[in-house]
Amino acid sequence: MTDKDSSHLTSSAFEQVFLEDRPLIDTRAPIEFQRGSFPSAINIPLMTDAEREQVGICYKEQGEQAAVALGHELVSGDVKEERIAAWMDQVKRNDNTALFCFRGGLRSHTAQAWLSSRGYHVPLLDGGYKALRSYLMNSLEECLSHLALMVIGGRTGVAKTALLNQASERLRLPVVDLEGLAHHRGSAFGKRAEPQPTQINFENRIAIELLKLRNGAHQQVMMEDESRLIGRCALPLTLQEKLREAPLVILDAPLEDRVHHSWENYILSNYREQIARCDSDEAAFTAFADSLKLSLANIRKRLGGVRYQQLSEVLEAALVAHQNGDPEQHEQWIEVLLRDYYDPMYDYQLKSKQRNVAFRGNFNEVLEFLANAIDSAA
């Protein structure tokens, strides 16, 4: 477990920490945690944002000793007891919990010492967040250099994510769902009710998924063909290059099926998510409608003024019908958008980029091809 003693987890243990999704306590301030942390980490800070700011100002003006003294003054008495109690509750629920702060310094050492005084001996992660983040980014590069990718492409609405889910769940094939990790359905209309992860968290999630697949002795991994951005999450540069160079498997489906699939995923599913998130049906529909209109507005320049205005009118009529109990009218503007905008754009990009197309077929044909291709690579 350690290279030192039971109070520390060194870099040699980092891989196992991520493979096991080991519970972690991030003792950094909330503002630091919000910028990025790790999927198995919970933020139970030593200091609040305001307390950390005060200590930082004191450090600049009076030096380290005065700053440490101020920190102990701010986090004392009942405040100190509340923070220790929160750490203890987490450790009681997960007895293999580990601690970290930014560099494995004073904050995590303080939390460890206070917990130890209450009989809870919790190890620290050497180097803290900075070392863990560096390890993951290095692992991402290493994994991508050893793993072969098989990329699933196709026009909008062909059910690429559903295909990957089937490959993973039914056939147990190695898959990384990039859109799932980005919490976005792709395309201009892919925004979901809950926010996307930060860029740091997105990259960390990809790295951990790849680490787990490599540990499972997989040689080839499937992903959906993505552009540089999934919503506002950018793919790591090395991954972008690997996706462009990888064999492409194109999934085909009739326009009618793609319209219906898009309607179910971008309309019905998004609306259900808003209902679960909002306080009332009225607020949910307003948020849902505003999101659709904003998504259409975001591609206004590429649509052109006339086509944008026409689609806006059809969308407005569909929203009125939806609010009155008929959501199926959305299929009208979805069909126009797929046929006249997304399809020509995808076909042009496929032709201009001269991709290495390994196979093309319908849902079942592609699924069968993937099962055979991955089996032969294993």
Backbone hydrogen bonds, N-H to C=O, Kabsch-Sander energy under -0.5 kcal/mol:
donor,donor_aa,acceptor,acceptor_aa,energy
8,H,5,D,-1.9
9,L,124,L,-3.3
10,T,8,H,-0.5
13,A,10,T,-2.3
14,F,11,S,-1.1
17,V,13,A,-1.9
18,F,14,F,-1.8
19,L,15,E,-2.6
20,E,16,Q,-2.3
21,D,18,F,-0.6
22,R,17,V,-2.7
24,L,40,S,-2.1
25,I,98,A,-2.7
26,D,24,L,-0.6
26,D,42,I,-2.8
27,T,25,I,-0.8
27,T,100,F,-2.8
32,E,29,A,-1.0
33,F,29,A,-2.0
34,Q,30,P,-2.5
35,R,31,I,-0.9
36,G,32,E,-1.1
41,A,38,F,-2.3
42,I,24,L,-2.4
44,I,26,D,-1.3
44,I,42,I,-0.9
46,L,27,T,-2.1
47,M,27,T,-0.5
52,R,48,T,-2.7
53,E,49,D,-2.2
54,Q,50,A,-2.0
55,V,51,E,-2.3
56,G,52,R,-2.3
57,I,53,E,-2.2
58,C,54,Q,-2.2
59,Y,55,V,-2.3
60,K,56,G,-1.9
61,E,57,I,-2.1
62,Q,58,C,-3.4
63,G,58,C,-0.7
63,G,59,Y,-1.4
67,A,63,G,-1.8
68,V,64,E,-2.7
69,A,65,Q,-2.1
70,L,66,A,-2.3
71,G,67,A,-2.4
72,H,68,V,-2.2
73,E,69,A,-1.7
74,L,70,L,-2.8
75,V,71,G,-2.4
76,S,74,L,-0.9
79,V,76,S,-1.2
80,K,76,S,-0.8
81,E,77,G,-2.1
82,E,78,D,-2.4
83,R,79,V,-1.9
84,I,80,K,-2.4
85,A,81,E,-2.4
86,A,82,E,-1.9
87,W,83,R,-2.1
88,M,84,I,-2.7
89,D,85,A,-2.3
90,Q,86,A,-1.7
91,V,87,W,-2.3
92,K,88,M,-2.6
93,R,89,D,-1.6
94,N,90,Q,-1.8
97,T,94,N,-1.5
98,A,23,P,-1.7
99,L,123,P,-2.7
100,F,25,I,-1.9
109,H,105,G,-2.2
110,T,106,L,-2.6
111,A,107,R,-2.2
112,Q,108,S,-2.5
113,A,109,H,-2.5
114,W,110,T,-2.6
115,L,111,A,-2.2
116,S,112,Q,-2.5
117,S,113,A,-1.8
118,R,114,W,-0.5
118,R,115,L,-1.2
119,G,116,S,-1.7
120,Y,115,L,-2.5
121,H,119,G,-0.6
122,V,120,Y,-0.9
124,L,7,S,-2.4
125,L,99,L,-2.2
126,D,9,L,-2.6
126,D,124,L,-0.7
128,G,125,L,-2.2
129,Y,101,C,-3.3
130,K,102,F,-2.8
131,A,127,G,-1.4
132,L,128,G,-2.2
133,R,129,Y,-3.0
134,S,130,K,-2.1
135,Y,131,A,-2.3
136,L,132,L,-2.2
137,M,133,R,-2.3
138,N,134,S,-2.2
139,S,135,Y,-2.4
140,L,136,L,-2.5
141,E,137,M,-1.8
142,E,138,N,-2.3
143,C,139,S,-3.2
144,L,140,L,-2.3
145,S,141,E,-1.5
146,H,142,E,-1.0
146,H,143,C,-0.8
147,L,143,C,-2.7
148,A,219,Q,-3.0
150,M,221,V,-2.5
151,V,247,P,-2.5
152,I,223,M,-2.8
153,G,151,V,-0.6
153,G,249,V,-3.0
158,V,155,R,-1.6
163,L,159,A,-2.0
164,L,160,K,-2.3
165,N,161,T,-2.5
166,Q,162,A,-2.2
167,A,163,L,-2.6
168,S,164,L,-2.3
169,E,165,N,-3.1
170,R,166,Q,-2.1
171,L,166,Q,-1.4
173,L,167,A,-2.9
176,V,222,M,-2.5
177,D,175,V,-0.5
178,L,176,V,-1.3
181,L,177,D,-2.2
182,A,178,L,-2.0
183,H,179,E,-0.7
183,H,180,G,-0.6
184,H,179,E,-2.1
185,R,190,G,-2.6
190,G,187,S,-1.6
202,F,198,T,-2.5
203,E,199,Q,-2.4
204,N,200,I,-2.5
205,R,201,N,-2.3
206,I,202,F,-2.1
207,A,203,E,-2.4
208,I,204,N,-2.3
209,E,205,R,-2.3
210,L,206,I,-2.5
211,L,207,A,-2.3
212,K,208,I,-2.2
213,L,209,E,-2.0
214,R,210,L,-2.7
215,N,211,L,-2.2
216,G,212,K,-1.3
217,A,214,R,-1.8
218,H,213,L,-1.9
221,V,148,A,-2.8
222,M,174,P,-2.3
223,M,150,M,-1.9
225,D,152,I,-3.1
226,E,224,E,-0.6
230,I,233,C,-2.9
231,G,229,L,-0.5
232,R,230,I,-0.5
233,C,230,I,-1.9
234,A,232,R,-0.6
235,L,228,R,-2.8
240,Q,236,P,-2.3
241,E,237,L,-2.1
242,K,238,T,-2.2
243,L,239,L,-2.5
244,R,240,Q,-1.9
245,E,241,E,-1.8
246,A,242,K,-1.5
248,L,356,N,-3.3
249,V,151,V,-3.4
250,I,248,L,-0.6
250,I,359,F,-2.6
251,L,153,G,-2.8
251,L,249,V,-0.6
252,D,250,I,-0.5
252,D,361,G,-2.7
258,R,254,P,-2.1
259,V,255,L,-2.6
260,H,256,E,-2.0
261,H,257,D,-2.5
262,S,258,R,-2.5
263,W,259,V,-2.3
264,E,260,H,-2.4
265,N,261,H,-2.2
266,Y,262,S,-3.0
267,I,262,S,-0.6
267,I,263,W,-1.2
268,L,263,W,-2.1
269,S,264,E,-2.1
271,Y,267,I,-2.4
272,R,268,L,-2.4
273,E,269,S,-2.2
274,Q,270,N,-2.0
275,I,271,Y,-2.2
276,A,272,R,-2.1
277,R,273,E,-1.3
278,C,274,Q,-2.5
284,A,280,S,-2.1
285,F,281,D,-2.5
286,T,282,E,-2.2
287,A,283,A,-2.3
288,F,284,A,-2.4
289,A,285,F,-3.0
290,D,286,T,-2.7
291,S,287,A,-1.9
292,L,288,F,-1.9
293,K,289,A,-2.4
294,L,290,D,-2.3
295,S,291,S,-2.3
296,L,292,L,-2.2
297,A,293,K,-2.2
298,N,294,L,-1.9
299,I,295,S,-0.6
299,I,296,L,-1.1
300,R,297,A,-1.6
303,L,299,I,-2.0
304,G,300,R,-2.3
308,Y,304,G,-2.5
309,Q,305,G,-2.3
310,Q,306,V,-2.2
311,L,307,R,-2.6
312,S,308,Y,-2.5
313,E,309,Q,-1.8
314,V,310,Q,-1.9
315,L,311,L,-2.8
316,E,312,S,-2.6
317,A,313,E,-2.0
318,A,314,V,-2.1
319,L,315,L,-2.4
320,V,316,E,-1.9
321,A,317,A,-2.3
322,H,318,A,-2.8
323,Q,319,L,-2.5
324,N,320,V,-1.2
325,G,322,H,-2.1
326,D,321,A,-3.0
329,Q,326,D,-0.7
330,H,327,P,-1.5
331,E,328,E,-1.8
332,Q,329,Q,-1.6
333,W,329,Q,-0.6
334,I,330,H,-2.0
335,E,331,E,-2.2
336,V,332,Q,-1.6
337,L,333,W,-2.4
338,L,334,I,-2.6
339,R,335,E,-2.7
340,D,336,V,-2.7
341,Y,337,L,-1.4
342,Y,337,L,-2.3
343,D,338,L,-2.9
345,M,341,Y,-1.6
346,Y,342,Y,-2.7
347,D,343,D,-2.7
348,Y,344,P,-2.2
349,Q,345,M,-2.2
350,L,346,Y,-2.6
351,K,347,D,-1.9
352,S,348,Y,-2.8
353,K,349,Q,-2.1
354,Q,350,L,-0.6
354,Q,351,K,-0.5
355,R,350,L,-0.9
357,V,355,R,-1.2
358,A,248,L,-2.5
358,A,356,N,-0.7
359,F,248,L,-1.2
361,G,250,I,-2.0
366,V,362,N,-2.8
367,L,363,F,-2.2
368,E,364,N,-2.2
369,F,365,E,-2.3
370,L,366,V,-2.7
371,A,367,L,-2.1
372,N,368,E,-2.0
373,A,369,F,-2.7
374,I,370,L,-2.9
375,D,371,A,-1.8
376,S,372,N,-2.1
377,A,373,A,-1.2
378,A,374,I,-1.2
